[in-house]
């Protein structure tokens, strides 16, 4: 699966597990809701700092968000 699409699907799942809206995520990332929606749809890339912020927020590894690991454990 394409990297951006995998990342978007993982972010959507993590967001939904915490009962957050796309608007909530956009506020966290300091972007517009439409930009965040494009992230979840795998249409745009994100910066390293945004990736780190998401990893910290959800307490998962960056490799998990990127689809490079199946284990969410940040200390694997």
N, CA, C and O atoms as CSV, one atom per row, in Angstrom:
chain,resi,resn,atom,element,x,y,z
A,1,UNK,N,N,0.848,-1.182,0.000
A,1,UNK,CA,C,0.000,0.000,0.000
A,1,UNK,C,C,0.890,1.242,0.000
A,1,UNK,O,O,1.951,1.260,0.625
A,2,UNK,N,N,0.459,2.238,-0.683
A,2,UNK,CA,C,1.205,3.490,-0.773
A,2,UNK,C,C,1.428,4.086,0.627
A,2,UNK,O,O,0.538,4.048,1.477
A,3,UNK,N,N,2.607,4.626,0.847
A,3,UNK,CA,C,3.004,5.153,2.155
A,3,UNK,C,C,2.025,6.197,2.696
A,3,UNK,O,O,1.596,6.094,3.846
A,4,UNK,N,N,1.666,7.195,1.895
A,4,UNK,CA,C,0.784,8.257,2.387
A,4,UNK,C,C,-0.605,7.718,2.721
A,4,UNK,O,O,-1.225,8.155,3.691
A,5,UNK,N,N,-1.090,6.779,1.928
A,5,UNK,CA,C,-2.401,6.197,2.191
A,5,UNK,C,C,-2.381,5.386,3.489
A,5,UNK,O,O,-3.313,5.468,4.288
A,6,UNK,N,N,-1.323,4.607,3.696
A,6,UNK,CA,C,-1.175,3.818,4.923
A,6,UNK,C,C,-1.122,4.743,6.134
A,6,UNK,O,O,-1.779,4.494,7.145
A,7,UNK,N,N,-0.340,5.807,6.024
A,7,UNK,CA,C,-0.220,6.757,7.121
A,7,UNK,C,C,-1.585,7.374,7.428
A,7,UNK,O,O,-1.967,7.485,8.593
A,8,UNK,N,N,-2.305,7.766,6.411
A,8,UNK,CA,C,-3.620,8.360,6.599
A,8,UNK,C,C,-4.595,7.425,7.282
A,8,UNK,O,O,-5.345,7.836,8.167
A,9,UNK,N,N,-4.587,6.171,6.873
A,9,UNK,CA,C,-5.478,5.188,7.479
A,9,UNK,C,C,-5.130,4.949,8.942
A,9,UNK,O,O,-6.017,4.810,9.784
A,10,UNK,N,N,-3.841,4.904,9.238
A,10,UNK,CA,C,-3.433,4.711,10.636
A,10,UNK,C,C,-3.819,5.916,11.489
A,10,UNK,O,O,-4.287,5.759,12.617
A,11,UNK,N,N,-3.624,7.110,10.952
A,11,UNK,CA,C,-4.001,8.314,11.706
A,11,UNK,C,C,-5.510,8.360,11.942
A,11,UNK,O,O,-5.959,8.746,13.021
A,12,UNK,N,N,-6.277,7.975,10.953
A,12,UNK,CA,C,-7.730,7.962,11.118
A,12,UNK,C,C,-8.129,6.985,12.218
A,12,UNK,O,O,-8.964,7.308,13.064
A,13,UNK,N,N,-7.545,5.807,12.211
A,13,UNK,CA,C,-7.851,4.807,13.232
A,13,UNK,C,C,-7.473,5.314,14.622
A,13,UNK,O,O,-8.256,5.195,15.565
A,14,UNK,N,N,-6.276,5.876,14.746
A,14,UNK,CA,C,-5.838,6.405,16.039
A,14,UNK,C,C,-6.756,7.531,16.508
A,14,UNK,O,O,-7.116,7.598,17.684
A,15,UNK,N,N,-7.127,8.402,15.594
A,15,UNK,CA,C,-8.020,9.523,15.928
A,15,UNK,C,C,-9.368,9.006,16.417
A,15,UNK,O,O,-9.888,9.464,17.435
A,16,UNK,N,N,-9.921,8.056,15.690
A,16,UNK,CA,C,-11.232,7.524,16.052
A,16,UNK,C,C,-11.200,6.767,17.376
A,16,UNK,O,O,-12.176,6.792,18.126
A,17,UNK,N,N,-10.086,6.095,17.673
A,17,UNK,CA,C,-9.954,5.395,18.951
A,17,UNK,C,C,-10.012,6.366,20.128
A,17,UNK,O,O,-10.442,5.995,21.220
A,18,UNK,N,N,-9.584,7.592,19.909
A,18,UNK,CA,C,-9.617,8.611,20.968
A,18,UNK,C,C,-10.853,9.503,20.860
A,18,UNK,O,O,-10.970,10.491,21.584
A,19,UNK,N,N,-11.769,9.159,19.963
A,19,UNK,CA,C,-13.019,9.909,19.774
A,19,UNK,C,C,-12.760,11.380,19.460
A,19,UNK,O,O,-13.438,12.271,19.972
A,20,UNK,N,N,-11.768,11.610,18.611
A,20,UNK,CA,C,-11.430,12.964,18.175
A,20,UNK,C,C,-11.989,13.202,16.777
A,20,UNK,O,O,-12.143,12.266,15.993
A,21,UNK,N,N,-12.287,14.442,16.478
A,21,UNK,CA,C,-12.741,14.811,15.140
A,21,UNK,C,C,-11.549,15.262,14.306
A,21,UNK,O,O,-10.459,15.495,14.828
A,22,UNK,N,N,-11.773,15.380,13.008
A,22,UNK,CA,C,-10.732,15.926,12.151
A,22,UNK,C,C,-10.437,17.367,12.544
A,22,UNK,O,O,-9.296,17.817,12.440
A,23,UNK,N,N,-11.443,18.084,12.988
A,23,UNK,CA,C,-11.239,19.459,13.450
A,23,UNK,C,C,-10.335,19.488,14.685
A,23,UNK,O,O,-9.469,20.355,14.799
A,24,UNK,N,N,-10.535,18.547,15.605
A,24,UNK,CA,C,-9.665,18.450,16.780
A,24,UNK,C,C,-8.210,18.247,16.360
A,24,UNK,O,O,-7.299,18.870,16.904
A,25,UNK,N,N,-8.012,17.364,15.382
A,25,UNK,CA,C,-6.655,17.074,14.915
A,25,UNK,C,C,-6.047,18.282,14.218
A,25,UNK,O,O,-4.863,18.571,14.388
A,26,UNK,N,N,-6.847,18.980,13.442
A,26,UNK,CA,C,-6.357,20.176,12.754
A,26,UNK,C,C,-5.897,21.217,13.778
A,26,UNK,O,O,-4.874,21.873,13.579
A,27,UNK,N,N,-6.640,21.367,14.858
A,27,UNK,CA,C,-6.238,22.310,15.910
A,27,UNK,C,C,-4.934,21.877,16.559
A,27,UNK,O,O,-4.066,22.709,16.820
A,28,UNK,N,N,-4.788,20.574,16.824
A,28,UNK,CA,C,-3.555,20.052,17.403
A,28,UNK,C,C,-2.355,20.345,16.506
A,28,UNK,O,O,-1.281,20.713,16.982
A,29,UNK,N,N,-2.559,20.173,15.199
A,29,UNK,CA,C,-1.464,20.320,14.238
A,29,UNK,C,C,-1.332,21.739,13.682
A,29,UNK,O,O,-0.442,22.019,12.880
A,30,UNK,N,N,-2.222,22.627,14.113
A,30,UNK,CA,C,-2.200,24.014,13.651
A,30,UNK,C,C,-2.321,24.096,12.127
A,30,UNK,O,O,-1.551,24.780,11.452
A,31,UNK,N,N,-3.317,23.373,11.616
A,31,UNK,CA,C,-3.614,23.422,10.185
A,31,UNK,C,C,-5.124,23.501,10.015
A,31,UNK,O,O,-5.865,23.424,10.995
A,32,UNK,N,N,-5.575,23.650,8.801
A,32,UNK,CA,C,-7.015,23.715,8.556
A,32,UNK,C,C,-7.608,22.305,8.580
A,32,UNK,O,O,-6.904,21.330,8.316
A,33,UNK,N,N,-8.889,22.198,8.895
A,33,UNK,CA,C,-9.528,20.882,8.844
A,33,UNK,C,C,-9.439,20.242,7.458
A,33,UNK,O,O,-9.291,19.024,7.351
A,34,UNK,N,N,-9.527,21.042,6.403
A,34,UNK,CA,C,-9.433,20.466,5.054
A,34,UNK,C,C,-8.030,19.924,4.780
A,34,UNK,O,O,-7.881,18.916,4.089
A,35,UNK,N,N,-7.007,20.581,5.311
A,35,UNK,CA,C,-5.642,20.059,5.147
A,35,UNK,C,C,-5.489,18.749,5.910
A,35,UNK,O,O,-4.903,17.793,5.402
A,36,UNK,N,N,-6.014,18.709,7.121
A,36,UNK,CA,C,-5.917,17.459,7.884
A,36,UNK,C,C,-6.672,16.342,7.170
A,36,UNK,O,O,-6.204,15.204,7.139
A,37,UNK,N,N,-7.821,16.652,6.602
A,37,UNK,CA,C,-8.585,15.656,5.863
A,37,UNK,C,C,-7.752,15.089,4.712
A,37,UNK,O,O,-7.790,13.887,4.447
A,38,UNK,N,N,-7.013,15.942,4.042
A,38,UNK,CA,C,-6.138,15.493,2.950
A,38,UNK,C,C,-5.036,14.571,3.469
A,38,UNK,O,O,-4.616,13.649,2.769
A,39,UNK,N,N,-4.567,14.816,4.694
A,39,UNK,CA,C,-3.569,13.923,5.302
A,39,UNK,C,C,-4.178,12.534,5.470
A,39,UNK,O,O,-3.562,11.538,5.094
A,40,UNK,N,N,-5.381,12.463,6.029
A,40,UNK,CA,C,-6.027,11.165,6.232
A,40,UNK,C,C,-6.345,10.468,4.918
A,40,UNK,O,O,-6.334,9.238,4.855
A,41,UNK,N,N,-6.624,11.224,3.880
A,41,UNK,CA,C,-6.907,10.630,2.569
A,41,UNK,C,C,-5.638,10.242,1.814
A,41,UNK,O,O,-5.716,9.676,0.724
A,42,UNK,N,N,-4.465,10.544,2.388
A,42,UNK,CA,C,-3.210,10.202,1.732
A,42,UNK,C,C,-2.891,11.088,0.548
A,42,UNK,O,O,-2.204,10.665,-0.382
A,43,UNK,N,N,-3.389,12.324,0.576
A,43,UNK,CA,C,-3.183,13.256,-0.539
A,43,UNK,C,C,-2.013,14.210,-0.335
A,43,UNK,O,O,-1.490,14.761,-1.304
A,44,UNK,N,N,-1.594,14.413,0.916
A,44,UNK,CA,C,-0.477,15.320,1.190
A,44,UNK,C,C,0.485,14.680,2.187
A,44,UNK,O,O,0.098,13.837,2.996
A,45,UNK,N,N,1.713,15.088,2.112
A,45,UNK,CA,C,2.745,14.619,3.025
A,45,UNK,C,C,2.762,15.502,4.257
A,45,UNK,O,O,2.200,16.597,4.246
A,46,UNK,N,N,3.399,15.037,5.313
A,46,UNK,CA,C,3.520,15.846,6.527
A,46,UNK,C,C,4.991,16.055,6.853
A,46,UNK,O,O,5.862,15.309,6.405
A,47,UNK,N,N,5.242,17.086,7.641
A,47,UNK,CA,C,6.616,17.390,8.038
A,47,UNK,C,C,7.076,16.428,9.138
A,47,UNK,O,O,6.265,15.750,9.770
A,48,UNK,N,N,8.359,16.385,9.344
A,48,UNK,CA,C,8.929,15.561,10.402
A,48,UNK,C,C,8.438,16.040,11.762
A,48,UNK,O,O,8.148,15.226,12.639
A,49,UNK,N,N,8.343,17.348,11.943
A,49,UNK,CA,C,7.876,17.865,13.234
A,49,UNK,C,C,6.415,17.490,13.471
A,49,UNK,O,O,6.032,17.211,14.607
A,50,UNK,N,N,5.596,17.479,12.425
A,50,UNK,CA,C,4.204,17.072,12.552
A,50,UNK,C,C,4.126,15.577,12.881
A,50,UNK,O,O,3.310,15.159,13.703
A,51,UNK,N,N,4.971,14.784,12.239
A,51,UNK,CA,C,5.018,13.344,12.515
A,51,UNK,C,C,5.399,13.098,13.970
A,51,UNK,O,O,4.796,12.255,14.634
A,52,UNK,N,N,6.387,13.821,14.467
A,52,UNK,CA,C,6.814,13.667,15.858
A,52,UNK,C,C,5.691,14.065,16.819
A,52,UNK,O,O,5.470,13.394,17.828
A,53,UNK,N,N,4.995,15.136,16.513
A,53,UNK,CA,C,3.883,15.591,17.349
A,53,UNK,C,C,2.783,14.524,17.402
A,53,UNK,O,O,2.249,14.241,18.475
A,54,UNK,N,N,2.448,13.941,16.269
A,54,UNK,CA,C,1.428,12.893,16.218
A,54,UNK,C,C,1.875,11.653,16.996
A,54,UNK,O,O,1.081,11.045,17.715
A,55,UNK,N,N,3.134,11.287,16.849
A,55,UNK,CA,C,3.680,10.142,17.570
A,55,UNK,C,C,3.577,10.364,19.073
A,55,UNK,O,O,3.161,9.470,19.811
A,56,UNK,N,N,3.951,11.543,19.521
A,56,UNK,CA,C,3.862,11.869,20.951
A,56,UNK,C,C,2.410,11.898,21.425
A,56,UNK,O,O,2.086,11.373,22.491
A,57,UNK,N,N,1.555,12.504,20.637
A,57,UNK,CA,C,0.148,12.631,21.034
A,57,UNK,C,C,-0.519,11.268,21.208
A,57,UNK,O,O,-1.227,11.037,22.188
A,58,UNK,N,N,-0.290,10.373,20.257
A,58,UNK,CA,C,-0.935,9.060,20.295
A,58,UNK,C,C,-0.117,7.999,21.035
A,58,UNK,O,O,-0.584,6.875,21.217
A,59,UNK,N,N,1.092,8.346,21.460
A,59,UNK,CA,C,1.977,7.419,22.183
A,59,UNK,C,C,2.265,6.164,21.357
A,59,UNK,O,O,2.196,5.040,21.853
A,60,UNK,N,N,2.589,6.391,20.088
A,60,UNK,CA,C,2.978,5.306,19.192
A,60,UNK,C,C,4.279,5.709,18.497
A,60,UNK,O,O,4.661,6.879,18.507
A,61,UNK,N,N,4.942,4.747,17.906
A,61,UNK,CA,C,6.182,5.045,17.200
A,61,UNK,C,C,5.901,5.741,15.865
A,61,UNK,O,O,4.826,5.588,15.284
A,62,UNK,N,N,6.864,6.489,15.403
A,62,UNK,CA,C,6.731,7.104,14.082
A,62,UNK,C,C,6.677,6.020,13.009
A,62,UNK,O,O,5.976,6.173,12.008
A,63,UNK,N,N,7.411,4.928,13.210
A,63,UNK,CA,C,7.369,3.821,12.248
A,63,UNK,C,C,5.967,3.231,12.145
A,63,UNK,O,O,5.551,2.826,11.060
A,64,UNK,N,N,5.237,3.177,13.246
A,64,UNK,CA,C,3.867,2.670,13.185
A,64,UNK,C,C,2.999,3.605,12.328
A,64,UNK,O,O,2.262,3.144,11.456
A,65,UNK,N,N,3.089,4.900,12.575
A,65,UNK,CA,C,2.295,5.860,11.802
A,65,UNK,C,C,2.625,5.740,10.318
A,65,UNK,O,O,1.732,5.819,9.473
A,66,UNK,N,N,3.890,5.552,10.002
A,66,UNK,CA,C,4.324,5.475,8.610
A,66,UNK,C,C,4.032,4.124,7.955
A,66,UNK,O,O,4.244,3.954,6.754
A,67,UNK,N,N,3.549,3.172,8.739
A,67,UNK,CA,C,3.244,1.859,8.176
A,67,UNK,C,C,4.459,0.973,8.038
A,67,UNK,O,O,4.424,-0.034,7.331
A,68,UNK,N,N,5.541,1.344,8.715
A,68,UNK,CA,C,6.781,0.565,8.638
A,68,UNK,C,C,6.881,-0.465,9.749
A,68,UNK,O,O,7.810,-1.274,9.766
A,69,UNK,N,N,5.923,-0.444,10.687
A,69,UNK,CA,C,5.891,-1.393,11.792
A,69,UNK,C,C,4.438,-1.693,12.119
A,69,UNK,O,O,3.574,-0.820,12.029
A,70,UNK,N,N,4.183,-2.925,12.497
A,70,UNK,CA,C,2.827,-3.309,12.909
A,70,UNK,C,C,2.613,-3.053,14.391
A,70,UNK,O,O,1.482,-2.870,14.840
A,71,UNK,N,N,3.692,-3.042,15.143
A,71,UNK,CA,C,3.636,-2.823,16.583
A,71,UNK,C,C,3.579,-1.340,16.880
A,71,UNK,O,O,4.418,-0.582,16.394
A,72,UNK,N,N,2.601,-0.907,17.673
A,72,UNK,CA,C,2.459,0.507,18.021
A,72,UNK,C,C,3.470,0.947,19.072
A,72,UNK,O,O,3.668,2.145,19.273
A,73,UNK,N,N,4.112,-0.007,19.744
A,73,UNK,CA,C,4.995,0.306,20.871
A,73,UNK,C,C,6.082,1.293,20.482
A,73,UNK,O,O,6.838,1.074,19.535
A,74,UNK,N,N,6.141,2.365,21.222
A,74,UNK,CA,C,7.125,3.399,20.950
A,74,UNK,C,C,8.547,2.969,21.332
A,74,UNK,O,O,9.525,3.537,20.845
A,75,UNK,N,N,8.652,1.963,22.205
A,75,UNK,CA,C,9.966,1.509,22.687
A,75,UNK,C,C,10.321,0.123,22.169
A,75,UNK,O,O,10.942,-0.665,22.882
A,76,UNK,N,N,9.936,-0.179,20.944
A,76,UNK,CA,C,10.188,-1.538,20.447
A,76,UNK,C,C,11.607,-1.814,20.139
A,76,UNK,O,O,11.943,-2.920,19.714
